[in-house]
Structures are given as structure tokens and as C-alpha cells.
Amino acid sequence: MIRVAMSASGAFLSLGLVLAGSAPVRAQAQEDEAQVAPQDSAPANGASGGSEAAPAEAVTPPGAAEPGEDAGGGEEFSLKLSGRVQTDIRARIQDKSVGEFYDRRPLPIGIERNENVLGLKLHGSYGRIDMVADVDFAWLGYPVELPGIPALSDITRTDPYYLQVRGLYLEAQDLLPGLDLRVGQQTVLWGKGDQFNPTNNLNPNDLEDVLLFGEQLANTMVKVDYTPYSDFTLSGVLVPIFKPALIPRSAPLALSSLDRMPMLDEVLRRRLAFEQSFARTNGYATVASSIRPQLPERSFDNMPFAFRLALPVLEQDFAISYYRGFSDMPAPVRNHTRQVQQAQCDPAIPDDPATPQDERVCLSGLLETETTLAFPRMQVLGFNLAGEVNPLGWISESIQPIGYRIELAVVLPGRTEMVLDQDEINLGITQPAGEYDYFRGGARPLVVDDTPFLKWVVGLDYSFSEHLYLNLMWVHGLPDEFGAGDFLHPGKSLVVRQGRVKEGDNSGYVTCAATAFLTGQSIGPCGERYGRERAVEILRPRIGDYAVLILDFKFNDDRGLVRLMGMWDLSGYFEDFFDEGRQTRVRRYLSLFGDGFSAVVYPEFNYNFGRGLDLGAGALFQLGKSYTKFGDPAAGGSLVWTRARFRF
């Protein structure tokens, strides 16, 4: 009878999305994958390359010559070492704590990150054979939870650290004429978009650090490139073991958002919301007690793979690709509920005779949900086009060409159902253990249907001078958004960003449910009726639309950089509710300048002092109400930050 499902990935992983560094498309390397290079490598031209906001510098691509070297690839063995020492200190300036007294999840104002990183990169070359190792050693800078006095003797708790392998692979060039082979931990970045790349699916997204959006995790892969003709390349990649995305540290706050039902069936969703509210009025609150991601079975059939064909078309870079594998963002596939007798009251309200009884908030127990997440299957057809156009160049030679990039992903998702079951639950009417009574045919609800959908990035960039650079993008779909549901699919279900149930008399529901129970009928119609009339939802498209602006100003021989990045959610939000006068459900549009406003503003200043030292500071403002994309507490809130880095 009572069921709540965990939120869909859009709610589970609401992100504060930030561009850590942005380069014109014409400055991208002609190689379509960035070897081990992160997103901060400086462009060849344009004004956007001075900040190098990502934490690691680019490793020299295997086979590429350093200045003054012979690119012919002699037989001498060479070994190059580079690296960096970096310190990041960040503070949260908003309290984003969520949850009630029985399920409080804190995210207070204060130091959010105090991290120190030693990055080392080793590139060995012997003729046509290359070896690359790119490793980060990171110290978190603050103790983790100390469960007892013995933890004070455990340095892994008092001074925690981690190791991240950004690249560790071997590459053989011209193993056969025109055939290159690369094996090991690597990244394969085929997308031409700037930071937003819906066709980059071989590597999982690294979303742990919101200031480094666009990063991807290295994975063990086998990559083959065949170039029978100049600029005509066929590539194939096999990934033996699928790896999931790395989510933000603030993502667990979404566990308190149990109102964000992930199922596509709107009628069932509202019924569940009402039943959850009914349980709360009877002294039982619903909480998420555990969430267990379930990785795909390690089998030959579950090995992701991809192919790509890249070639120039009218002097523009063009590529088509195909990927088969899994989404790196999970979706809920099972939700089990059990009833726990655990009387408790809100400790913030004094427990004394002077407190009126109607002001006390107490529970008889909890309905604890255990959720299983899985990674939906998907296939992706990718199209990439990038280059330059100069429609006004005939006016004056001083007018620079406009860089453009178009990246389109046609996603064919696998159909994903969700199982709802429970132990025996007694809320005045005893419901037996077993699978939930879905009613209306008894089919399990879908969280992802098999309707194809699109993601894309369309961008333009222009250098007004050696000091001023502008980058504009239209982004349709972020990494945590999955499934058909946008302006191209107006009939598809929208995703729930917030839900509540209006207060009212529940006696009619009790009578209806009791009658159905005694006569052996389904209680589904009872919950559906009250859910239809009482449930209120804030909705938005499953695939969002975003306007992105990046403006760079460089000065003092490119040593100084002032950058302003903005990202505005244009998807649109709707309030869905029952209109008493019209006796039907209606939707009210929430203005993009009012209750539907959501945006990121990211100012940054960076200065290169020379000899490898640069210092930077900035702020990340995530704006909007708690149900919006960027105002969501799980996005982590607004931050201020400083960074010091030395490269060698």
C-alpha cells in the first residue's frame, strides 16, 4: 500500500555545472582524443587559454615532438617527467542542509575543500613505442568521521588521501602500415563540443569536483586507429569492464528528496505520493535507508565498444561514431520498503507540559526504503562537425574567422522497469508482504522507455582581439539527464523536481481502502482518486536546455586572465495541480525570471607569475529555488575558492 521510489538520476545527481576552462574549437588538437590531457590545456590561439583552471597540465601526446626535437621518432630511449603541486581551498557560503529531524542531512556553511595534490606525469618513448603514466596523489586536508578513540591512531582517517590514475598505457605507432594500437588506462575523447560532449561515452564522467565539469575518468581500454589515407581515420575501442560516473560529494543530499518519484506513469506517481503522505499523517515517515548501485555483470556481452570514422569535409573536421554500452548514470530498478517501530519526537520542540500537544511533532516509526540502482543499456549514434567560417572576411583582413562546433548524439536507450515490493505493513489496514499492487493491468512502472532522444551542443567562439574572447553555446542535455522528454517529445512524461500533497480529510480514503480490502479488490482506485485531487508537482523536461556564455579578458602579455562564465537553465518549470473549479489537473508555467529561474554565475581571476607559479581565485554562484537544477541542495550550493599551483 505504501511505497516511495528513489529519485531519478536527474534528482539523484543534480549538479552545479561549471566550465573549468574553455578553448576555441579551432585551437583543439587535431587528434580527436586528448591523450591524458585534461580540459585545461592552453589553446594555440584565442584569448581563453590563460587560466588553465583544470588541475593538470596536458601530457605531450605520444609521438609528438617537443620544441627542438626531431619528430621522426629515432631509436633512442627518452624519458620525460613533468608535474605540479596544487592547493585548493574552498568555502561554502550557503547552508544547504536538508531533511526533517528524523532524516537530517547537513551541508553547512564553512570549508568545503582543503585539498593538496601532487601530480606526476611520465612519458617514455623508444622508437615507435610510447609509455604514458599520469598519476595524482591527493590529500583531502581534513579528517573523516572518527568513530572512536582508535581512529586517532589511524592516519588514513586523520589525514585521508587518495590516488587517481589519469592515464597508464602503452602505444605502438605504425604497428602495421597506418595502424596504431593503444592499450591500458586511457581517455578517448571524440566529441568536438567545448566541455559538453554527449558523444564521449567510452569514459565515465568525473563529476566529483563541480569546478572541473567536463573531466572524464580514465578506463582500461584497447584502442585501434587505422589511417589508410591522410586525414582519413577509422577507430575502434573495446572496454573490457564498464565503469560508472563519479558523482559530486553533495549528491547524497538527494536521498532526502523522496518526493521526486522517477516513474513515467503520472497516475501511479501521484498515488504513491498520496500514500506516502497518508502514512506520515498516521505517524510513519518514509526515509531512504540505503541505496545500492548494481554494476552490469562482467561478461563479453556487457563489454562497451565504439567505432568512429573521421575525415575532413570541405576543410572542416567531420566524424561519425557508434557506441554500444551503458549509461554511466544509474536509474532505480527496485525499491523495497519495511516498517520499523521507532517512536521519536522533534528534539527542537520542548518536551514539557507547557508545550501544546498540537505543536509537538512525533512519529510512531519509519518506513525505510532500500533502493537498487542499475545502469540502463544504450546505443549512441554520434555526429561531430567543427571548423571556422569567415562570412565577413571580405570586408577587412582584420576580421577574424568565427569558430563553430556541432556535436549531436542520437541516444537509443534500453527499456528499464522498476520493481516495488514490501514487507508486511500495518497502518490501520494490514498489507501483506509482496510486490506492490500497481493496478490498471499490473505492469511494473517504467523509469526509462525505449523512445530515442537527442542530446546536442551547438557553439560559436570569436576572438575580438588578443585580449578579448567570447564563447556562446546552446547545450541540450547534461550528463545526468536521460530519457525522452523535451520540446521534441511534448507528449512524454516530465521529471518531478518537487512534490507535495495538500492537506485534507482522509476518512473517505480509509473507508474506500477498507472496503476494497474486505471484498478482495484492489485499493488502487482509492489511492489514484486522492492522488489525482491532492498531489501537487513541480515538473521540468527530462532533457534540459541551457544557454552558456564564456567571456575572457587577458592582459599583461597573457599573464592575467579575468573570466566570466554564465549558464542559464531555459528548460522551463511547471506546477501541476488539480483545479477544483474545472475539476481537472492543470499546469502553470513558472517564469524563467521568477519561480522558474535557475543559473550558474562563475567569475574567476588567474595570474601567471612565471617560473611555473600561478595563483587563482573565484566564486561559484548556483542560483534558483531548491527544486531547480542549480538551486538544488544536492548541487552543493554557492562557493568561493582559491588555488595555488606550481608546475615543473
C-alpha positions in Angstrom: 0.0 0.0 0.0 2.7 2.4 0.9 5.6 2.9 -1.5 8.1 5.5 -2.3 10.7 5.2 -5.1 14.1 6.8 -5.1 14.5 9.8 -7.3 15.6 9.5 -10.9 19.1 10.4 -11.8 18.1 14.0 -12.5 17.2 14.3 -8.9 19.8 11.9 -7.6 22.6 13.8 -9.2 21.5 17.4 -9.6 24.7 19.1 -10.4 26.4 22.5 -10.1 27.8 22.7 -13.6 30.8 24.8 -14.2 33.3 25.2 -17.1 36.7 24.9 -15.6 38.4 26.1 -18.8 37.3 26.8 -22.3 39.2 26.8 -25.6 38.1 27.8 -29.1 37.3 24.9 -31.3 40.0 25.9 -33.8 42.5 25.6 -31.0 41.6 22.0 -30.3 44.2 19.4 -31.2 43.8 17.7 -34.5 43.8 14.4 -32.6 40.2 13.8 -31.5 41.1 12.3 -28.2 43.0 14.2 -25.6 45.5 11.5 -24.7 45.8 12.0 -21.0 45.2 15.8 -21.3 42.6 17.3 -19.1 40.4 20.2 -20.2 42.7 23.0 -19.1 45.5 22.7 -21.7 46.1 26.1 -23.3 44.8 26.7 -26.8 47.0 27.6 -29.7 45.3 30.9 -30.2 42.3 32.8 -28.9 42.0 34.5 -25.5 40.7 31.8 -23.5 43.7 29.7 -22.7 45.3 31.6 -19.8 43.6 30.3 -16.8 44.3 26.6 -17.1 41.7 26.1 -14.5 41.7 22.3 -14.5 44.2 20.8 -12.1 46.6 19.0 -14.5 48.6 20.2 -17.5 48.5 18.3 -20.8 50.9 15.5 -21.3 52.8 15.6 -24.5 51.0 13.2 -26.9 52.9 10.1 -27.7 54.8 10.6 -30.9 54.5 14.4 -30.8 57.8 16.3 -30.8 58.8 18.7 -28.1 60.2 22.0 -29.3 63.6 21.5 -30.8 63.2 17.7 -31.1 63.2 15.6 -34.2 59.6 14.3 -34.8 60.9 11.4 -36.8 61.0 9.0 -33.9 64.5 7.8 -33.5 65.5 4.6 -31.8 67.0 6.3 -28.7 65.0 5.8 -25.5 63.8 9.0 -24.0 62.1 9.7 -20.7 60.3 12.9 -19.7 59.0 13.8 -16.3 56.6 16.7 -15.5 54.2 17.5 -12.7 52.6 20.0 -10.5 51.9 20.8 -6.8 48.5 22.3 -6.2 46.5 23.5 -3.2 42.7 24.2 -3.4 40.8 25.8 -0.5 37.1 26.4 -0.9 34.3 27.6 1.4 30.6 27.1 1.1 28.7 30.3 1.6 25.2 28.8 1.8 23.6 26.4 4.3 22.2 23.6 2.1 21.2 21.2 4.8 18.1 19.2 4.1 15.7 16.8 5.7 13.5 16.6 8.8 14.6 15.8 12.3 14.3 12.0 11.6 16.4 12.2 8.4 18.7 15.3 8.6 21.5 15.6 6.1 23.8 18.6 6.9 25.6 20.7 4.4 26.6 23.7 6.4 28.4 27.0 5.7 32.2 26.5 6.1 35.3 25.0 4.5 34.1 22.6 1.7 37.5 21.5 0.4 41.1 21.8 1.7 42.9 19.6 -0.8 46.6 19.3 -1.8 47.7 17.4 -4.9 51.0 16.2 -6.2 50.6 15.3 -9.9 53.3 13.4 -11.7 53.5 12.6 -15.4 56.0 10.3 -17.1 56.4 9.9 -20.8 58.7 7.3 -22.1 59.5 6.7 -25.8 61.5 4.2 -27.7 61.2 4.5 -31.4 57.5 4.0 -32.3 56.6 2.7 -28.8 55.4 5.1 -26.1 54.5 4.7 -22.5 52.5 7.3 -20.6 51.8 7.4 -16.8 49.8 10.3 -15.3 49.0 10.0 -11.6 47.6 12.3 -9.0 48.4 11.9 -5.3 45.8 13.9 -3.3 45.5 14.7 0.4 42.0 15.8 1.5 43.3 18.0 4.2 40.6 17.3 6.9 39.8 14.2 8.9 37.0 11.9 8.0 34.5 10.6 10.6 36.2 9.4 13.8 34.1 6.6 15.2 36.2 6.1 18.3 39.5 6.7 20.1 41.3 4.0 18.0 40.6 6.2 14.9 43.0 8.8 16.2 45.8 6.2 15.6 44.7 5.6 12.0 46.4 8.1 9.7 44.1 7.1 6.8 41.3 8.7 8.9 43.1 11.7 10.4 44.9 12.5 7.2 43.0 10.9 4.4 44.3 10.7 0.9 43.6 9.0 -2.5 45.4 8.1 -5.7 43.9 8.8 -9.1 45.4 7.3 -12.2 44.6 9.7 -15.1 46.5 7.6 -17.6 48.6 4.5 -17.7 49.0 3.0 -21.2 51.3 1.8 -23.9 51.0 2.8 -27.5 52.6 1.4 -30.7 52.5 3.6 -33.7 52.6 2.1 -37.2 52.4 -1.4 -35.8 51.4 -2.2 -39.3 51.4 0.4 -42.0 48.9 3.1 -40.9 47.8 1.1 -37.8 48.2 2.4 -34.2 47.5 0.4 -31.1 47.0 1.8 -27.6 46.3 -0.5 -24.6 45.8 0.5 -20.9 44.2 3.1 -18.7 43.3 6.0 -21.0 40.7 8.5 -22.1 39.2 8.6 -25.6 37.6 12.0 -26.3 35.9 12.1 -29.7 33.5 15.0 -29.0 34.1 18.4 -30.6 31.9 20.3 -28.2 33.6 22.5 -25.5 33.3 20.7 -22.2 29.8 19.4 -23.0 30.3 16.2 -25.0 27.3 13.9 -25.4 29.2 11.6 -27.8 32.0 11.0 -25.3 30.6 7.8 -23.8 33.6 5.4 -23.6 34.9 7.1 -20.4 32.7 7.8 -17.4 32.1 11.4 -16.3 34.1 12.7 -13.4 31.5 15.0 -11.7 33.1 14.8 -8.2 34.5 18.3 -8.4 31.9 20.9 -9.7 34.7 23.3 -10.7 36.1 20.8 -13.2 33.0 20.0 -15.1 33.9 18.2 -18.4 36.5 15.9 -16.9 36.3 12.2 -17.6 37.8 9.2 -15.7 40.4 7.1 -17.4 39.4 3.5 -18.0 41.2 0.4 -19.2 40.6 0.1 -23.0 42.0 -1.3 -26.2 42.1 1.3 -29.0 43.0 0.8 -32.6 43.4 3.6 -35.2 43.8 2.9 -38.9 44.7 5.7 -41.2 44.9 4.3 -44.8 44.9 7.8 -46.2 45.9 11.2 -44.9 43.3 12.7 -42.5 41.0 9.6 -43.0 40.9 7.6 -39.8 38.9 4.5 -38.7 39.0 3.9 -35.0 37.7 1.1 -32.8 37.7 0.8 -29.0 36.8 -2.0 -26.6 36.2 -1.5 -22.9 36.6 -4.8 -21.0 34.8 -3.6 -17.8 32.2 -0.9 -17.6 33.0 1.9 -15.0 30.3 4.2 -13.6 30.5 8.0 -13.3 32.0 9.7 -10.2 29.3 11.8 -8.6 29.6 15.1 -6.6 30.3 14.9 -2.8 27.0 16.7 -2.2 24.9 14.2 -4.2 23.8 12.1 -1.1 21.6 15.1 -0.1 19.2 13.9 -2.8 18.4 10.9 -0.6 16.0 13.2 1.3 14.2 14.1 -1.9 11.8 11.2 -1.8 9.1 13.4 -3.4 10.9 13.1 -6.7 9.3 9.9 -8.0 11.2 8.6 -11.0 8.4 6.5 -12.7 7.0 7.7 -16.0 3.4 6.8 -15.1 1.9 10.0 -13.8 -1.2 8.4 -12.3 0.9 5.8 -10.3 3.3 8.5 -9.2 0.6 10.7 -7.7 -1.0 7.7 -6.0 2.4 6.8 -4.4 2.8 10.4 -3.3 -0.6 10.4 -1.6 0.0 7.0 0.1 3.4 8.3 1.4 1.5 11.4 2.8 -1.2 9.2 4.3 1.5 7.1 6.1 3.0 10.3 7.5 -0.3 11.5 9.0 -0.5 8.1 10.6 2.8 8.5 12.3 5.2 6.8 9.8 7.6 8.9 7.8 9.4 7.5 4.7 13.2 7.6 4.6 15.8 6.2 2.3 17.8 3.8 4.5 20.2 2.5 1.8 21.0 2.8 -1.9 22.9 0.0 -3.6 24.3 0.5 -7.1 24.4 -2.7 -9.1 27.0 -2.8 -11.8 26.5 -4.8 -15.0 27.7 -8.4 -14.9 31.2 -8.8 -16.2 30.6 -10.7 -19.4 31.6 -10.5 -23.0 28.1 -9.3 -23.9 28.4 -6.4 -21.5 31.7 -5.0 -22.8 31.1 -1.5 -24.1 32.6 -0.8 -27.5 32.6 2.0 -30.1 33.7 2.8 -33.7 34.4 6.1 -35.4 35.1 7.4 -38.8 36.9 10.8 -39.0 37.7 12.8 -42.2 37.8 16.4 -43.4 34.8 17.6 -45.4 35.3 20.9 -47.3 38.2 21.7 -44.9 36.0 21.1 -41.9 36.5 18.4 -39.3 33.8 15.8 -39.5 33.3 12.5 -37.7 30.5 9.9 -37.2 30.6 7.3 -34.4 28.7 4.5 -32.8 28.7 3.4 -29.2 27.1 0.4 -27.5 27.2 0.0 -23.8 25.6 1.6 -20.7 24.7 5.0 -19.3 27.2 5.9 -16.6 24.4 7.4 -14.6 22.2 4.9 -12.7 18.4 4.6 -12.6 16.4 3.0 -9.8 15.2 -0.6 -10.7 14.0 -1.9 -7.3 12.6 -0.3 -4.1 11.9 -2.4 -1.0 10.0 -0.9 2.0 9.9 -2.2 5.6 8.1 -0.8 8.6 10.2 0.0 11.7 8.7 0.7 15.1 10.8 3.6 16.4 8.9 6.3 18.4 10.6 9.7 18.3 9.8 13.4 18.5 11.4 16.5 17.1 14.1 17.5 19.6 13.8 21.1 18.6 10.4 21.3 20.3 10.5 21.3 24.1 9.1 18.1 25.6 7.3 19.6 28.6 3.7 20.1 29.8 3.9 23.7 28.7 4.1 22.8 25.0 0.7 22.4 23.4 0.0 18.9 22.2 -0.8 20.1 18.6 2.7 21.7 18.4 4.6 18.6 19.1 5.9 16.6 16.1 6.2 12.9 16.9 6.5 9.6 15.0 5.5 6.1 15.8 8.1 4.7 13.4 9.6 4.8 10.0 9.0 3.3 6.6 12.6 2.5 5.5 13.2 2.1 1.8 16.1 0.1 0.3 16.8 1.1 -3.4 18.7 -0.7 -6.0 20.2 1.2 -8.9 21.2 -0.1 -12.3 22.8 1.4 -15.4 20.5 1.4 -18.4 21.7 0.0 -21.7 22.1 2.4 -24.5 23.3 2.9 -28.0 24.5 6.2 -29.3 25.0 7.5 -32.9 27.3 10.4 -32.8 27.9 13.2 -35.3 30.6 15.9 -34.9 31.4 18.9 -37.1 33.9 21.7 -36.2 35.8 24.3 -38.1 35.9 28.0 -39.0 33.8 30.3 -41.2 34.5 33.9 -42.0 31.4 35.4 -43.6 32.6 39.0 -43.1 36.3 38.4 -44.0 35.8 40.1 -47.4 35.2 43.4 -45.6 38.6 43.5 -43.9 41.5 41.2 -43.2 41.4 42.3 -39.6 38.1 40.4 -39.1 38.8 37.1 -37.6 37.0 33.9 -38.5 34.3 32.5 -36.3 34.9 29.1 -34.8 32.0 26.7 -34.6 31.3 23.2 -33.3 28.3 21.0 -33.6 28.0 17.7 -31.6 24.9 15.6 -31.8 24.1 12.3 -30.1 21.1 10.2 -31.1 20.6 8.0 -28.0 18.7 4.7 -28.2 18.0 3.8 -24.5 17.2 0.4 -23.2 13.8 -0.1 -21.6 14.1 -0.1 -17.8 11.4 -1.1 -15.3 11.2 -0.7 -11.6 10.0 -3.3 -9.1 8.3 -2.1 -5.9 7.9 -4.5 -3.1 7.5 -4.5 0.7 7.4 -6.4 4.0 4.1 -6.6 5.8 2.9 -3.0 6.6 0.2 -2.1 9.1 -1.2 1.4 9.1 -4.7 0.5 10.4 -5.1 -1.8 7.4 -2.6 -4.6 7.1 -1.0 -5.0 3.7 0.7 -8.4 3.2 4.3 -8.7 2.1 5.0 -8.9 -1.6 5.1 -6.9 -4.7 3.1 -3.6 -4.9 -0.4 -3.6 -6.3 0.2 -1.5 -9.4 -3.4 -1.8 -10.5 -4.5 -1.0 -14.1 -3.1 -4.1 -15.7 -0.4 -4.8 -13.0 2.5 -3.8 -15.2 5.7 -2.7 -13.5 6.3 1.0 -13.9 8.9 2.3 -16.4 11.7 4.6 -15.3 13.2 4.7 -18.8 11.3 3.8 -22.0 12.9 2.9 -25.3 12.0 6.0 -27.2 15.1 7.5 -28.9 16.1 11.0 -27.8 18.7 13.6 -28.7 21.5 15.5 -27.0 23.5 18.2 -28.6 25.9 21.1 -28.3 26.0 24.0 -30.8 28.7 26.5 -30.1 30.3 29.6 -31.6 33.5 31.4 -30.5 35.2 34.5 -31.6 38.4 36.4 -30.6 37.7 40.1 -30.9 41.4 40.9 -30.2 44.3 39.3 -28.5 42.7 40.3 -25.2 39.0 39.5 -25.6 37.4 36.2 -26.4 33.7 35.2 -26.4 32.2 31.7 -26.5 28.5 31.0 -26.8 26.8 27.6 -26.6 23.4 26.0 -26.7 23.5 22.8 -24.7 20.6 20.3 -24.9 21.1 17.7 -22.3 23.5 17.4 -19.4 25.3 14.2 -18.3 22.7 13.4 -15.5 19.7 13.8 -17.9 18.5 10.6 -19.6 15.3 9.6 -21.4 12.9 11.1 -23.9 11.2 14.2 -22.6 11.8 17.6 -24.1 10.3 20.0 -26.6 10.8 17.4 -29.3 8.7 14.9 -27.3 5.9 17.1 -25.8 3.7 14.1 -25.0 6.3 12.4 -22.9 6.3 12.5 -19.1 8.3 15.3 -17.4 10.6 14.7 -14.5 9.4 15.6 -10.9 11.6 18.2 -9.2 9.3 18.6 -6.2 6.2 17.0 -4.9 3.7 17.6 -2.0 0.2 16.5 -1.1 -2.4 19.1 0.0 -3.9 18.5 3.4 -7.5 17.2 3.6 -9.9 14.7 5.1 -8.6 11.2 4.6 -11.7 9.4 6.1 -13.0 8.7 2.6 -9.8 7.0 1.6 -9.8 4.9 4.7 -13.4 3.7 4.0 -12.6 3.0 0.4 -9.4 1.1 1.2 -11.1 -0.9 4.0 -14.0 -1.9 1.7 -11.6 -2.9 -1.1 -9.5 -4.9 1.3 -12.5 -6.8 2.8 -14.0 -7.5 -0.6 -10.8 -8.8 -2.0 -10.5 -5.9 -4.6 -7.6 -3.6 -5.4 -7.2 -0.5 -3.3 -5.5 1.1 -6.3 -8.6 3.2 -7.4 -8.8 4.7 -3.9 -5.2 6.0 -4.0 -5.5 7.1 -7.6 -8.5 9.3 -6.8 -7.0 11.0 -3.9 -3.6 11.3 -5.6 -5.3 13.0 -8.6 -7.0 15.5 -6.4 -4.3 16.2 -3.7 -0.9 15.8 -5.3 1.0 18.9 -6.4 4.1 18.5 -8.5 6.9 20.8 -9.9 7.9 19.4 -13.3 10.5 20.1 -15.9 11.7 18.4 -19.1 13.9 15.3 -18.7 16.3 16.7 -21.2 17.0 20.4 -20.4 18.2 23.3 -22.5 20.9 25.7 -21.3 22.5 28.9 -22.7 26.2 29.1 -21.9 28.4 32.2 -22.1 32.1 32.4 -21.5 33.9 35.8 -21.7 37.7 36.0 -21.3 39.8 39.1 -20.9 43.6 38.6 -20.9 46.2 41.3 -20.1 49.9 41.8 -19.3 51.2 39.6 -22.0 48.6 37.0 -21.3 49.8 36.6 -17.7 46.5 37.7 -16.3 43.0 36.4 -17.0 39.6 37.5 -15.9 36.9 35.1 -16.9 33.1 35.3 -16.5 31.1 32.2 -17.2 27.3 32.0 -17.1 24.9 29.2 -17.6 21.1 29.7 -17.7 18.6 26.9 -17.5 16.0 27.6 -20.2 14.2 24.2 -19.9 11.1 25.6 -18.2 9.3 24.5 -15.0 5.6 23.8 -14.4 3.4 23.5 -11.4 1.0 20.6 -12.0 -2.1 20.5 -9.7 -5.8 19.8 -9.5 -8.1 22.7 -10.3 -11.2 22.5 -8.1 -13.3 24.8 -10.3 -12.5 23.0 -13.5 -12.4 19.5 -11.9 -9.3 18.6 -13.8 -5.5 18.8 -13.5 -3.8 21.8 -14.9 -0.2 23.0 -15.4 1.0 26.5 -14.6 4.2 27.7 -16.3 6.8 29.2 -13.9 8.6 32.2 -15.4 12.3 31.9 -16.2 12.7 35.3 -14.4 10.7 34.2 -11.4 10.0 30.9 -9.7 11.5 29.0 -12.7 14.8 30.9 -12.7 18.0 28.8 -12.3 21.5 29.7 -13.3 25.2 29.5 -12.6 27.5 32.5 -12.5 31.2 31.8 -12.2 33.7 34.7 -12.1 37.4 33.8 -12.0 40.7 35.6 -11.8 44.0 33.9 -12.5 47.6 35.3 -12.8 50.7 33.5 -14.0 53.8 34.8 -12.2 56.2 32.9 -14.3 58.6 30.1 -13.5 55.7 27.7 -13.1 53.7 29.6 -10.5 50.1 30.7 -10.9 47.5 31.9 -8.4 43.8 32.0 -8.8 40.6 32.9 -7.0 36.9 33.0 -7.9 33.4 32.2 -6.9 30.7 29.8 -8.0 27.1 31.1 -7.5 24.4 28.5 -8.0 21.1 30.3 -8.2 17.5 29.2 -8.0 14.9 27.7 -5.8 15.5 24.3 -4.2 13.6 22.4 -6.9 15.6 23.9 -9.8 18.6 22.4 -11.4 21.2 24.6 -9.9 19.4 25.7 -6.7 19.0 22.0 -5.7 20.9 21.4 -2.3 22.4 18.3 -3.9 24.2 20.6 -6.3 26.3 21.8 -3.3 25.4 25.5 -3.1 27.5 28.5 -3.8 31.2 28.5 -3.2 34.2 30.8 -3.0 37.6 29.4 -3.8 41.4 30.0 -4.1 44.1 27.9 -5.8 47.9 28.0 -5.8 49.8 25.9 -8.3 53.4 25.3 -9.3 54.3 23.3 -12.5 57.6 21.8 -13.3 
